[in-house]
Protein backbone atom coordinates (compact mmCIF):
# COMPACT_ATOMS: atom_id res chain seq x y z
CA UNK A 1 0.00 0.00 0.00
CA UNK A 2 2.88 2.40 0.73
CA UNK A 3 4.19 2.05 -2.83
CA UNK A 4 0.74 2.81 -4.26
CA UNK A 5 0.40 5.91 -2.10
CA UNK A 6 3.87 7.09 -3.10
CA UNK A 7 3.17 6.61 -6.80
CA UNK A 8 -0.19 8.38 -6.54
CA UNK A 9 1.42 11.23 -4.62
CA UNK A 10 4.10 11.58 -7.29
CA UNK A 11 1.46 11.63 -10.03
CA UNK A 12 -0.58 14.31 -8.26
CA UNK A 13 2.50 16.46 -7.65
CA UNK A 14 2.95 16.55 -11.41
CA UNK A 15 -0.31 18.49 -11.66
CA UNK A 16 0.48 21.13 -9.04
CA UNK A 17 1.56 23.69 -11.63
CA UNK A 18 -1.53 23.09 -13.75
CA UNK A 19 -2.35 20.65 -16.48
CA UNK A 20 -4.46 21.58 -19.46
CA UNK A 21 -4.59 17.88 -20.39
CA UNK A 22 -6.16 17.01 -17.02
CA UNK A 23 -8.63 19.90 -17.19
CA UNK A 24 -9.63 18.93 -20.72
CA UNK A 25 -10.06 15.29 -19.67
CA UNK A 26 -12.35 16.38 -16.84
CA UNK A 27 -14.35 18.59 -19.21
CA UNK A 28 -13.36 21.82 -17.48
CA UNK A 29 -11.98 23.45 -20.63
CA UNK A 30 -15.14 23.04 -22.67
CA UNK A 31 -16.04 26.55 -23.90
CA UNK A 32 -19.71 25.56 -24.01
CA UNK A 33 -19.71 23.76 -20.67
CA UNK A 34 -20.94 24.75 -17.25
CA UNK A 35 -17.63 26.47 -16.43
CA UNK A 36 -17.51 28.57 -19.61
CA UNK A 37 -18.11 31.87 -17.79
CA UNK A 38 -15.44 31.10 -15.20
CA UNK A 39 -12.96 30.26 -17.95
CA UNK A 40 -13.38 33.76 -19.38
CA UNK A 41 -12.22 35.30 -16.08
CA UNK A 42 -8.99 33.38 -15.58
CA UNK A 43 -5.69 33.76 -17.41
CA UNK A 44 -5.10 31.40 -20.33
CA UNK A 45 -3.65 28.08 -19.22
CA UNK A 46 -3.15 26.43 -22.58
PDB file of N, CA, C and O in Angstrom:
ATOM      1  N   UNK A   1       0.828  -1.204   0.000  1.00  0.00           N
ATOM      2  CA  UNK A   1       0.000   0.000   0.000  1.00  0.00           C
ATOM      3  C   UNK A   1       0.867   1.261   0.000  1.00  0.00           C
ATOM      4  O   UNK A   1       0.502   2.260  -0.619  1.00  0.00           O
ATOM      5  N   UNK A   2       1.998   1.223   0.679  1.00  0.00           N
ATOM      6  CA  UNK A   2       2.875   2.399   0.729  1.00  0.00           C
ATOM      7  C   UNK A   2       3.375   2.772  -0.656  1.00  0.00           C
ATOM      8  O   UNK A   2       3.466   3.955  -0.986  1.00  0.00           O
ATOM      9  N   UNK A   3       3.703   1.766  -1.476  1.00  0.00           N
ATOM     10  CA  UNK A   3       4.186   2.049  -2.828  1.00  0.00           C
ATOM     11  C   UNK A   3       3.087   2.701  -3.661  1.00  0.00           C
ATOM     12  O   UNK A   3       3.355   3.634  -4.418  1.00  0.00           O
ATOM     13  N   UNK A   4       1.868   2.225  -3.530  1.00  0.00           N
ATOM     14  CA  UNK A   4       0.742   2.808  -4.264  1.00  0.00           C
ATOM     15  C   UNK A   4       0.535   4.261  -3.857  1.00  0.00           C
ATOM     16  O   UNK A   4       0.349   5.124  -4.715  1.00  0.00           O
ATOM     17  N   UNK A   5       0.565   4.534  -2.573  1.00  0.00           N
ATOM     18  CA  UNK A   5       0.403   5.909  -2.098  1.00  0.00           C
ATOM     19  C   UNK A   5       1.519   6.805  -2.608  1.00  0.00           C
ATOM     20  O   UNK A   5       1.268   7.947  -2.995  1.00  0.00           O
ATOM     21  N   UNK A   6       2.738   6.307  -2.612  1.00  0.00           N
ATOM     22  CA  UNK A   6       3.874   7.093  -3.098  1.00  0.00           C
ATOM     23  C   UNK A   6       3.726   7.393  -4.585  1.00  0.00           C
ATOM     24  O   UNK A   6       3.978   8.516  -5.020  1.00  0.00           O
ATOM     25  N   UNK A   7       3.321   6.404  -5.358  1.00  0.00           N
ATOM     26  CA  UNK A   7       3.168   6.606  -6.802  1.00  0.00           C
ATOM     27  C   UNK A   7       2.032   7.580  -7.100  1.00  0.00           C
ATOM     28  O   UNK A   7       2.152   8.426  -7.986  1.00  0.00           O
ATOM     29  N   UNK A   8       0.930   7.462  -6.361  1.00  0.00           N
ATOM     30  CA  UNK A   8      -0.191   8.384  -6.543  1.00  0.00           C
ATOM     31  C   UNK A   8       0.221   9.798  -6.149  1.00  0.00           C
ATOM     32  O   UNK A   8      -0.112  10.761  -6.839  1.00  0.00           O
ATOM     33  N   UNK A   9       0.937   9.919  -5.051  1.00  0.00           N
ATOM     34  CA  UNK A   9       1.418  11.231  -4.621  1.00  0.00           C
ATOM     35  C   UNK A   9       2.327  11.863  -5.663  1.00  0.00           C
ATOM     36  O   UNK A   9       2.216  13.057  -5.941  1.00  0.00           O
ATOM     37  N   UNK A  10       3.223  11.074  -6.241  1.00  0.00           N
ATOM     38  CA  UNK A  10       4.102  11.583  -7.295  1.00  0.00           C
ATOM     39  C   UNK A  10       3.305  12.048  -8.503  1.00  0.00           C
ATOM     40  O   UNK A  10       3.600  13.093  -9.083  1.00  0.00           O
ATOM     41  N   UNK A  11       2.291  11.269  -8.884  1.00  0.00           N
ATOM     42  CA  UNK A  11       1.465  11.635 -10.031  1.00  0.00           C
ATOM     43  C   UNK A  11       0.734  12.956  -9.770  1.00  0.00           C
ATOM     44  O   UNK A  11       0.696  13.830 -10.636  1.00  0.00           O
ATOM     45  N   UNK A  12       0.162  13.094  -8.585  1.00  0.00           N
ATOM     46  CA  UNK A  12      -0.584  14.312  -8.262  1.00  0.00           C
ATOM     47  C   UNK A  12       0.336  15.529  -8.173  1.00  0.00           C
ATOM     48  O   UNK A  12      -0.069  16.633  -8.537  1.00  0.00           O
ATOM     49  N   UNK A  13       1.552  15.345  -7.702  1.00  0.00           N
ATOM     50  CA  UNK A  13       2.500  16.459  -7.650  1.00  0.00           C
ATOM     51  C   UNK A  13       2.814  16.985  -9.047  1.00  0.00           C
ATOM     52  O   UNK A  13       3.134  18.161  -9.215  1.00  0.00           O
ATOM     53  N   UNK A  14       2.724  16.127 -10.030  1.00  0.00           N
ATOM     54  CA  UNK A  14       2.949  16.548 -11.405  1.00  0.00           C
ATOM     55  C   UNK A  14       1.912  17.530 -11.902  1.00  0.00           C
ATOM     56  O   UNK A  14       2.150  18.241 -12.878  1.00  0.00           O
ATOM     57  N   UNK A  15       0.770  17.583 -11.249  1.00  0.00           N
ATOM     58  CA  UNK A  15      -0.312  18.487 -11.659  1.00  0.00           C
ATOM     59  C   UNK A  15      -0.348  19.786 -10.858  1.00  0.00           C
ATOM     60  O   UNK A  15      -1.211  20.630 -11.099  1.00  0.00           O
ATOM     61  N   UNK A  16       0.565  19.961  -9.918  1.00  0.00           N
ATOM     62  CA  UNK A  16       0.484  21.134  -9.039  1.00  0.00           C
ATOM     63  C   UNK A  16       0.678  22.456  -9.771  1.00  0.00           C
ATOM     64  O   UNK A  16       0.196  23.490  -9.308  1.00  0.00           O
ATOM     65  N   UNK A  17       1.365  22.442 -10.887  1.00  0.00           N
ATOM     66  CA  UNK A  17       1.556  23.688 -11.634  1.00  0.00           C
ATOM     67  C   UNK A  17       0.519  23.855 -12.735  1.00  0.00           C
ATOM     68  O   UNK A  17       0.627  24.765 -13.557  1.00  0.00           O
ATOM     69  N   UNK A  18      -0.467  22.997 -12.756  1.00  0.00           N
ATOM     70  CA  UNK A  18      -1.529  23.086 -13.746  1.00  0.00           C
ATOM     71  C   UNK A  18      -1.330  22.087 -14.863  1.00  0.00           C
ATOM     72  O   UNK A  18      -0.199  21.762 -15.226  1.00  0.00           O
ATOM     73  N   UNK A  19      -2.411  21.609 -15.395  1.00  0.00           N
ATOM     74  CA  UNK A  19      -2.346  20.645 -16.480  1.00  0.00           C
ATOM     75  C   UNK A  19      -3.567  20.837 -17.368  1.00  0.00           C
ATOM     76  O   UNK A  19      -4.686  20.487 -16.995  1.00  0.00           O
ATOM     77  N   UNK A  20      -3.335  21.393 -18.535  1.00  0.00           N
ATOM     78  CA  UNK A  20      -4.459  21.578 -19.456  1.00  0.00           C
ATOM     79  C   UNK A  20      -4.992  20.228 -19.914  1.00  0.00           C
ATOM     80  O   UNK A  20      -6.183  20.104 -20.200  1.00  0.00           O
ATOM     81  N   UNK A  21      -4.134  19.215 -19.989  1.00  0.00           N
ATOM     82  CA  UNK A  21      -4.590  17.881 -20.386  1.00  0.00           C
ATOM     83  C   UNK A  21      -5.571  17.319 -19.353  1.00  0.00           C
ATOM     84  O   UNK A  21      -6.590  16.733 -19.718  1.00  0.00           O
ATOM     85  N   UNK A  22      -5.266  17.497 -18.074  1.00  0.00           N
ATOM     86  CA  UNK A  22      -6.156  17.013 -17.022  1.00  0.00           C
ATOM     87  C   UNK A  22      -7.477  17.782 -17.026  1.00  0.00           C
ATOM     88  O   UNK A  22      -8.546  17.183 -16.911  1.00  0.00           O
ATOM     89  N   UNK A  23      -7.404  19.099 -17.159  1.00  0.00           N
ATOM     90  CA  UNK A  23      -8.632  19.901 -17.191  1.00  0.00           C
ATOM     91  C   UNK A  23      -9.502  19.549 -18.393  1.00  0.00           C
ATOM     92  O   UNK A  23     -10.727  19.494 -18.284  1.00  0.00           O
ATOM     93  N   UNK A  24      -8.873  19.313 -19.526  1.00  0.00           N
ATOM     94  CA  UNK A  24      -9.627  18.926 -20.720  1.00  0.00           C
ATOM     95  C   UNK A  24     -10.268  17.557 -20.512  1.00  0.00           C
ATOM     96  O   UNK A  24     -11.424  17.352 -20.882  1.00  0.00           O
ATOM     97  N   UNK A  25      -9.534  16.630 -19.928  1.00  0.00           N
ATOM     98  CA  UNK A  25     -10.058  15.293 -19.675  1.00  0.00           C
ATOM     99  C   UNK A  25     -11.286  15.348 -18.757  1.00  0.00           C
ATOM    100  O   UNK A  25     -12.246  14.600 -18.943  1.00  0.00           O
ATOM    101  N   UNK A  26     -11.241  16.227 -17.787  1.00  0.00           N
ATOM    102  CA  UNK A  26     -12.354  16.378 -16.836  1.00  0.00           C
ATOM    103  C   UNK A  26     -13.501  17.206 -17.403  1.00  0.00           C
ATOM    104  O   UNK A  26     -14.555  17.314 -16.776  1.00  0.00           O
ATOM    105  N   UNK A  27     -13.308  17.793 -18.585  1.00  0.00           N
ATOM    106  CA  UNK A  27     -14.352  18.590 -19.206  1.00  0.00           C
ATOM    107  C   UNK A  27     -14.384  20.034 -18.745  1.00  0.00           C
ATOM    108  O   UNK A  27     -15.340  20.756 -19.030  1.00  0.00           O
ATOM    109  N   UNK A  28     -13.350  20.463 -18.035  1.00  0.00           N
ATOM    110  CA  UNK A  28     -13.359  21.816 -17.480  1.00  0.00           C
ATOM    111  C   UNK A  28     -12.883  22.879 -18.469  1.00  0.00           C
ATOM    112  O   UNK A  28     -12.948  24.069 -18.164  1.00  0.00           O
ATOM    113  N   UNK A  29     -12.410  22.476 -19.639  1.00  0.00           N
ATOM    114  CA  UNK A  29     -11.980  23.452 -20.633  1.00  0.00           C
ATOM    115  C   UNK A  29     -12.979  23.586 -21.779  1.00  0.00           C
ATOM    116  O   UNK A  29     -12.691  24.235 -22.785  1.00  0.00           O
ATOM    117  N   UNK A  30     -14.112  22.994 -21.633  1.00  0.00           N
ATOM    118  CA  UNK A  30     -15.140  23.040 -22.669  1.00  0.00           C
ATOM    119  C   UNK A  30     -15.734  24.443 -22.718  1.00  0.00           C
ATOM    120  O   UNK A  30     -16.371  24.870 -21.755  1.00  0.00           O
ATOM    121  N   UNK A  31     -15.537  25.178 -23.832  1.00  0.00           N
ATOM    122  CA  UNK A  31     -16.043  26.546 -23.901  1.00  0.00           C
ATOM    123  C   UNK A  31     -17.567  26.642 -23.869  1.00  0.00           C
ATOM    124  O   UNK A  31     -18.108  27.725 -23.646  1.00  0.00           O
ATOM    125  N   UNK A  32     -18.252  25.554 -24.082  1.00  0.00           N
ATOM    126  CA  UNK A  32     -19.706  25.561 -24.005  1.00  0.00           C
ATOM    127  C   UNK A  32     -20.234  24.887 -22.751  1.00  0.00           C
ATOM    128  O   UNK A  32     -21.443  24.721 -22.587  1.00  0.00           O
ATOM    129  N   UNK A  33     -19.324  24.498 -21.868  1.00  0.00           N
ATOM    130  CA  UNK A  33     -19.706  23.758 -20.666  1.00  0.00           C
ATOM    131  C   UNK A  33     -20.157  24.653 -19.526  1.00  0.00           C
ATOM    132  O   UNK A  33     -20.280  25.869 -19.670  1.00  0.00           O
ATOM    133  N   UNK A  34     -20.399  24.021 -18.399  1.00  0.00           N
ATOM    134  CA  UNK A  34     -20.936  24.748 -17.251  1.00  0.00           C
ATOM    135  C   UNK A  34     -19.927  25.711 -16.632  1.00  0.00           C
ATOM    136  O   UNK A  34     -20.311  26.579 -15.847  1.00  0.00           O
ATOM    137  N   UNK A  35     -18.646  25.574 -16.970  1.00  0.00           N
ATOM    138  CA  UNK A  35     -17.629  26.469 -16.431  1.00  0.00           C
ATOM    139  C   UNK A  35     -17.193  27.521 -17.440  1.00  0.00           C
ATOM    140  O   UNK A  35     -16.196  28.208 -17.216  1.00  0.00           O
ATOM    141  N   UNK A  36     -17.910  27.660 -18.535  1.00  0.00           N
ATOM    142  CA  UNK A  36     -17.508  28.574 -19.611  1.00  0.00           C
ATOM    143  C   UNK A  36     -17.327  30.011 -19.102  1.00  0.00           C
ATOM    144  O   UNK A  36     -16.350  30.666 -19.464  1.00  0.00           O
ATOM    145  N   UNK A  37     -18.220  30.497 -18.296  1.00  0.00           N
ATOM    146  CA  UNK A  37     -18.112  31.868 -17.793  1.00  0.00           C
ATOM    147  C   UNK A  37     -16.892  32.030 -16.886  1.00  0.00           C
ATOM    148  O   UNK A  37     -16.211  33.053 -16.939  1.00  0.00           O
ATOM    149  N   UNK A  38     -16.622  31.045 -16.071  1.00  0.00           N
ATOM    150  CA  UNK A  38     -15.442  31.099 -15.200  1.00  0.00           C
ATOM    151  C   UNK A  38     -14.163  31.087 -16.014  1.00  0.00           C
ATOM    152  O   UNK A  38     -13.191  31.752 -15.657  1.00  0.00           O
ATOM    153  N   UNK A  39     -14.155  30.337 -17.103  1.00  0.00           N
ATOM    154  CA  UNK A  39     -12.965  30.260 -17.947  1.00  0.00           C
ATOM    155  C   UNK A  39     -12.623  31.615 -18.560  1.00  0.00           C
ATOM    156  O   UNK A  39     -11.455  31.896 -18.826  1.00  0.00           O
ATOM    157  N   UNK A  40     -13.615  32.442 -18.784  1.00  0.00           N
ATOM    158  CA  UNK A  40     -13.378  33.758 -19.382  1.00  0.00           C
ATOM    159  C   UNK A  40     -12.689  34.700 -18.395  1.00  0.00           C
ATOM    160  O   UNK A  40     -12.091  35.692 -18.811  1.00  0.00           O
ATOM    161  N   UNK A  41     -12.762  34.407 -17.100  1.00  0.00           N
ATOM    162  CA  UNK A  41     -12.222  35.304 -16.078  1.00  0.00           C
ATOM    163  C   UNK A  41     -10.843  34.923 -15.597  1.00  0.00           C
ATOM    164  O   UNK A  41     -10.243  35.662 -14.817  1.00  0.00           O
ATOM    165  N   UNK A  42     -10.316  33.784 -16.038  1.00  0.00           N
ATOM    166  CA  UNK A  42      -8.988  33.385 -15.580  1.00  0.00           C
ATOM    167  C   UNK A  42      -7.979  33.508 -16.704  1.00  0.00           C
ATOM    168  O   UNK A  42      -8.355  33.455 -17.875  1.00  0.00           O
ATOM    169  N   UNK A  43      -6.706  33.672 -16.374  1.00  0.00           N
ATOM    170  CA  UNK A  43      -5.687  33.756 -17.415  1.00  0.00           C
ATOM    171  C   UNK A  43      -5.631  32.468 -18.236  1.00  0.00           C
ATOM    172  O   UNK A  43      -5.969  31.392 -17.742  1.00  0.00           O
ATOM    173  N   UNK A  44      -5.213  32.583 -19.456  1.00  0.00           N
ATOM    174  CA  UNK A  44      -5.104  31.404 -20.325  1.00  0.00           C
ATOM    175  C   UNK A  44      -4.146  30.395 -19.720  1.00  0.00           C
ATOM    176  O   UNK A  44      -3.092  30.769 -19.207  1.00  0.00           O
ATOM    177  N   UNK A  45      -4.505  29.119 -19.776  1.00  0.00           N
ATOM    178  CA  UNK A  45      -3.650  28.084 -19.221  1.00  0.00           C
ATOM    179  C   UNK A  45      -3.171  27.118 -20.289  1.00  0.00           C
ATOM    180  O   UNK A  45      -2.428  26.181 -19.995  1.00  0.00           O
ATOM    181  N   UNK A  46      -3.582  27.336 -21.496  1.00  0.00           N
ATOM    182  CA  UNK A  46      -3.149  26.434 -22.576  1.00  0.00           C
ATOM    183  C   UNK A  46      -2.056  27.105 -23.371  1.00  0.00           C
ATOM    184  O   UNK A  46      -1.545  26.525 -24.329  1.00  0.00           O
TER     185      UNK A  46
END
